[in-house]
Amino acid sequence: MRSRGCPSDPRSFTTVDLGLAGAQSRAHFEHSAWHLETRRGYASDREDEGYAAFLATGEAPMDLDSEWCRNIRRQTTAGKYVGRVRVVDNPPTVGQLFLLSYARCNAATGEDVRNVWREDAEAVHLPAQDFWIFDSRLVAVLRFGDDEVLGDIEIITEPATVLGYCQARDAAVHASVAADEFAAQLGTKRRIPG
């Protein structure tokens, strides 16, 4: 996928894998990538070997040497912004607790990771769908099935529609708190529901 307005040097872009096989699942960004996560759980997380460790210990492992972490650290070190807001239920689901624990790894790469309670997300009218925004000009809406498996990605480049998603991003950031602060509100360790 190639976004409009690409600079003449494609090396200034970074590729982010959105989770589907094929070139369509890769997004390029020059200066910023931001993600809203709204699901109560993700099949891809449950397939991660770190998920079993989390269920056993209550703490997600930190693999800063993974391809994803190395890529994000490279980008943030180069001055690019990568961030996300995760919507969390009260009480959090096991999948949300896993992601909250994993946020330490995200933050260690330089990513701005924040959380918002679902009721607060609804109060500020955040979309109930996951999406990425790249360089405030391209939106990738992630479509999941009932089984929490990513099935499709809709690419949006129409400026007025992209602007609406950018406004949702601004509202999400404003309504959310840093992941470490959010975790502190919950307590450092939570019992994992069986």
C-alpha positions in Angstrom: 0.0 0.0 0.0 1.4 3.4 -0.9 0.0 6.6 0.6 -0.4 9.8 -1.4 2.2 12.5 -1.2 5.1 10.1 -0.8 8.5 11.8 -0.8 10.9 11.0 -3.6 13.1 9.0 -1.3 11.0 6.0 -0.2 13.6 5.2 2.5 12.2 8.0 4.6 9.1 5.8 5.1 8.8 3.1 7.7 6.8 -0.1 7.1 4.5 -1.3 9.8 2.9 -4.8 9.6 -0.8 -4.6 10.4 -1.2 -8.3 10.9 -2.5 -9.7 7.6 -0.5 -11.6 5.0 0.5 -9.7 1.9 1.5 -6.2 0.9 -1.9 -4.8 1.6 -1.3 -5.3 5.4 1.8 -3.1 5.4 1.5 0.6 6.0 4.2 3.2 5.4 4.7 6.3 7.5 7.1 9.2 7.4 6.5 10.9 10.8 3.7 9.4 12.8 1.7 6.2 13.4 -1.1 6.0 15.9 -3.5 3.2 16.8 -6.8 2.9 18.6 -7.4 -0.6 20.1 -11.1 -1.2 21.1 -11.4 -4.9 21.3 -11.9 -6.9 24.5 -9.4 -9.5 23.2 -7.4 -10.5 20.1 -6.9 -14.0 18.8 -3.4 -13.0 17.8 -2.5 -12.3 21.4 -3.8 -15.6 22.6 -1.6 -17.3 20.0 1.5 -15.5 21.3 3.7 -17.7 23.4 3.9 -14.8 25.9 0.2 -15.0 26.6 0.6 -18.4 28.3 3.4 -17.0 30.4 1.1 -14.1 31.3 -1.7 -16.5 32.3 0.8 -18.4 34.6 2.5 -15.4 36.2 0.3 -12.3 35.7 3.1 -10.6 33.8 3.7 -10.5 30.1 7.3 -11.2 29.1 9.4 -8.3 27.6 11.0 -9.3 24.4 12.6 -6.1 23.2 14.5 -8.1 20.6 11.4 -9.0 18.7 11.1 -7.7 15.1 8.2 -5.4 16.1 10.1 -3.9 19.1 13.3 -3.4 17.1 11.4 -1.7 14.3 9.5 0.7 16.6 12.6 1.5 18.6 14.4 2.3 15.4 11.6 4.7 14.3 11.2 6.5 17.7 14.9 6.9 18.0 14.9 8.5 14.5 12.3 11.0 15.9 9.1 9.5 14.5 6.0 9.4 16.8 4.3 6.0 17.5 1.4 5.9 19.8 -1.7 4.1 20.8 -4.7 4.3 23.1 -6.3 1.1 24.4 -9.9 1.0 25.4 -10.4 -1.0 28.6 -13.5 -2.5 30.2 -14.2 -2.3 33.9 -13.3 -4.8 35.1 -10.7 -5.5 32.4 -10.8 -8.7 30.4 -7.9 -11.1 30.6 -6.9 -10.0 27.1 -6.9 -6.4 28.2 -4.8 -7.2 31.3 -2.3 -9.0 29.0 -2.0 -5.8 26.9 -1.8 -3.6 29.9 1.1 -5.8 31.2 2.7 -5.8 27.7 2.5 -1.9 27.6 5.9 -1.9 29.5 7.5 -3.4 26.4 5.7 -1.0 24.1 6.8 2.0 26.2 10.4 0.7 26.3 10.6 1.1 22.5 9.6 4.8 22.8 5.9 4.3 22.0 3.4 6.5 23.7 1.0 3.9 25.2 -2.2 5.2 26.9 -5.4 3.7 28.2 -9.0 4.9 28.6 -12.0 3.2 30.3 -14.6 2.1 27.8 -17.3 4.3 29.5 -15.0 7.3 29.0 -14.4 6.3 25.4 -18.1 6.1 24.8 -18.6 9.5 26.5 -16.3 11.2 24.0 -17.8 9.2 21.1 -14.7 7.3 20.1 -15.3 4.9 17.2 -16.0 1.3 18.3 -13.4 -0.1 15.8 -9.7 -0.5 15.7 -7.8 1.8 13.3 -4.3 3.1 12.6 -3.6 6.7 11.4 -0.4 7.3 9.4 0.9 10.8 8.9 -2.6 12.2 9.5 -3.4 11.4 5.9 -4.1 7.6 5.7 -6.4 5.5 7.9 -6.3 1.8 8.1 -9.6 0.5 9.7 -9.1 -3.0 11.0 -12.1 -5.4 10.6 -12.3 -8.3 13.0 -14.6 -11.3 13.0 -16.6 -12.6 16.0 -13.6 -14.9 16.7 -11.4 -11.8 17.2 -9.3 -12.7 14.2 -8.3 -9.8 11.9 -10.1 -10.4 8.6 -9.8 -7.2 6.5 -8.3 -3.8 6.4 -10.1 -0.8 4.9 -7.8 1.9 3.6 -9.2 5.5 3.8 -7.4 8.5 2.2 -10.4 10.8 1.6 -9.3 14.0 3.5 -12.6 14.8 5.2 -13.0 11.2 6.5 -9.3 11.1 7.6 -9.9 14.3 9.5 -12.8 12.7 11.4 -10.4 9.9 12.5 -7.8 12.5 13.5 -10.3 14.2 15.6 -11.2 10.9 17.3 -7.5 10.4 17.9 -7.2 13.8 19.6 -10.3 13.0 21.8 -8.8 9.6 22.7 -5.5 11.0 23.7 -7.2 13.7 25.8 -9.5 11.3 27.6 -6.8 8.7 28.3 -3.9 8.3 30.7 -0.4 6.9 30.4 -0.4 3.1 30.6 1.9 3.1 33.7 -0.5 5.5 35.5 -3.5 3.4 34.4 -1.8 0.2 35.7 -1.0 1.9 39.0 -4.7 2.7 39.4 -5.5 -1.0 38.9 -2.7 -2.1 41.3 0.6 -3.6 40.2 -0.6 -7.2 40.0 -4.2 -8.3 39.3 -5.5 -11.8 39.8 -6.0 -13.3 36.3 -9.6 -14.5 36.1 -9.7 -18.3 35.5 
